[in-house]
Structures are given as structure tokens and as C-alpha cells.
Amino acid sequence: MADQSGLAGSMKELQMLSGEEAYSAAIDEVIGRAQRTLHIFDVNLIRGDYGSMARCEALRNFLSGSRGTQLVMVLHQTDYLTGHCPRLMLLLRAQGHAFSIRQTFEHARAASDVLIIADGQHYVHRFHHDGPRFLLALSDREGARPLESRFRELFDASFPAVSATTMGL
């Protein structure tokens, strides 16, 4: 389904999709369109191929694309990330100035949908982290506003959780 947006030459696209392969492709699409900001809220990053070389390379390309890019992840749990996503951890180490990972406080862990938002206009909204259905939206600033607001609420209900370096004796 396509819909005209307010900007000339810009077409708002909304697609209801389902399945893990389509989900991964939708994430690729949104990351590929990101120019300045990429906000990701997920329960644990188990779905979406975040441990893959291709996903990490796409995120690396985004972060090195221009000055001032920012990637922020808010997660309920970080164990999968730290134990099964070494490429993502290396990316955090290399790009820690532009990449941060936060973990929600207990009171915010009721949130069960997944958000990937680029530049406040392109997004994937998975309605439940365990469910197969999601919405892919491109050039949809109006639809992204409530998701960005929700992301900010989750960000405010989180703390810095994963560091690029290991401290200790």
C-alpha cells in the first residue's frame, strides 16, 4: 500500500508483513535508509539477525556514513547480545562515541513490541516480539512520531548497560 506524504517527490509506503525472512529484509531496508539516527528497542535481539556479519556491516556503514550519526539500542535483556553477538560488541568498541546500548529498568519490561526507527520517518514495528507480524513504513513521519515518543519513554526508563570495554582488576 502506498500513500502520498506531504513532501513533493516523497512517497509514504506502508506494508504489513509477516515472517522472519521478511522481518530481516525490512530491518535491512530501514537501516539502509538511515542517515542520522537509528533507534532500536528490542527485548533481547534474538530475532532480526543482529549477530550476523551482514547486519553488523549495515550498522557499521550507517555509523561511518557521516559525522554525527547516532545508534541507540534499548533492550530488556542484554545476555544474548553480550554472549552471542561478538561482531556487534566489536562495533560498539570501535564506534562507542556514536553507539550506545541501554537496558530497561524492571518497571518498563512490560513493553513487548519491537521498534526500529530511522531518522524519525522510516520504521519497522513488530507488534509482539514473539509474533510474526510487523509493519514496515517508509517516509512516514506522522506514523513515526508516536513510536519515537514511545522509544524516548523506554530510553528514559533505562540505564547504560553494555560497555565497549571491560573494567576490573
N, C-alpha and C positions, 0 to 999 in steps of 0.2 A: 504494500500500500504506500503511495506517495502523496505528498501534500505540499502545496506552496508555502514557503515561510515568508517572513517579512522582508528579507534581503533579496534584491534583484540577482538573478543567476544562481540562487541557492535553493535547493530543493530539500524539504524535510522528508525523510524516509523513516517509516516505522514498519518493523517486521516482527510478527510473533513467530518464534521458532521453538524447536524442541530437540533435545538430544545432545550428547557430549561432543560429537564432532562439530556440529553446528555452533555449539557454545564456544568451543575453542576458536573457530573461524571468526565468530563475532568479536571475541576479545582481540584477535589479531587486527580486525578492521578498526576497532576503536583505538587501539594503541598506535596503529599506523597513521591515524588522523591527528593524534595529539601533537600539539606544538608547544604549549606552555605548561599545562598542569595535567596530571593524571592522578585521580583519587580512586583508590580501591578499598572497598570494605568486603571482607570475606570472613567466614567462620574460621577456616584453617588452611586455605589454599590447596586442598587435596584435589579439587576439580579445577579444570582450566589450564592444565599443562604448565603450571608455574615452575616446575622443576626441569623442564625441557630446555635444550640448547636453543631452540628456535624462539621460545618465549623470552628467555633471558637476553638473547641477541636483539629482539624487538625492543625490549626495555632499555638496553644499552644504547641502541640507536636513538631512541627518544631522548634519553638523558644527555647524550653528546650532540644532539641536533642543534642547540643554540644555547646561549647564555640565559640563565635564569629559569631553566626548566625545573620542575618540581614533581617528584613522585612520592606520594604519601599512601602507605598501606595501614589500615586499621583492621586488626584481627581479634577474634575472640581467643584463639589458641595459637601459640607460636611453635609448638613442638614439631609439627610436620615441616615447617619452614626450616628450622634450625637443624633437624635431623635428616631431611630428605631433599633439600634444595641447595646443594653446595654452590651451584652457579649463581643463584640469587644472593647467597651470602657473600660471594666474591664480588658481585656487582655492588652490594651495599658497602663493602670495604673500599672499593675503587671510587664510588660515587656518593659517599656518605654526606657530602655537603649538599646534595640535591635529592637524596633518597632517605626517607625515614620510615620506620616501622613501629607501630604502636599497638598496644593490647588494651582491650576494653576492661573496665572495672566490672566486677560481678553484677552490679545492678543494670548494666547495659547489655547483658548477654542474652536477653530475650529476643533481640533482633535476629531474624533468620533468613532474610533476603540478602542477596549479593548485589553490590554496585560496582561498576567500573565506569568512571566518568572522565572524559577528556575535554578540557577547555570549556567546561560548562555548557557543552552542546551536543556531544556525541556520547552515547552510553549504552551499556548492557545492564539490564535489570533482571536478575534471576529471582523469581518470586519466592522461592524457598531453596535453601542451599542443597537440599536433598532431592528436589523436584527437577524434572527435565525441562520445564517451560521457562522461557525468558523473552524479553523484549529487546530488540536491537533498534536503537534510534540514532539517526544521523542528522546533523544540523537542526536539532530540536532544543533550542534554548529554553523555551517555555516549559517543556516537559522535564528538562534537566534541573530547573530551579528547585522543585521540592526534593529531588534526590540529593542535590548539593546541600540543601538545608539539613536533610537527614544525615548526610555524611559529616557535616560540621557538628551536629549533636553527638554523633558517635565519637568523633575526634575529641570533643570536649569531655567525653566520658571515658577517656583512655589515658594511658601513660606511656612514655618511651619504654619499649620493651626489648628490642633486639639491637645490640651494639655491633658495630663493624669490627671492634677489637675485643680481645679477651683480656680482662684486667685480673690481677691477682698476684699472689706470691709464688 
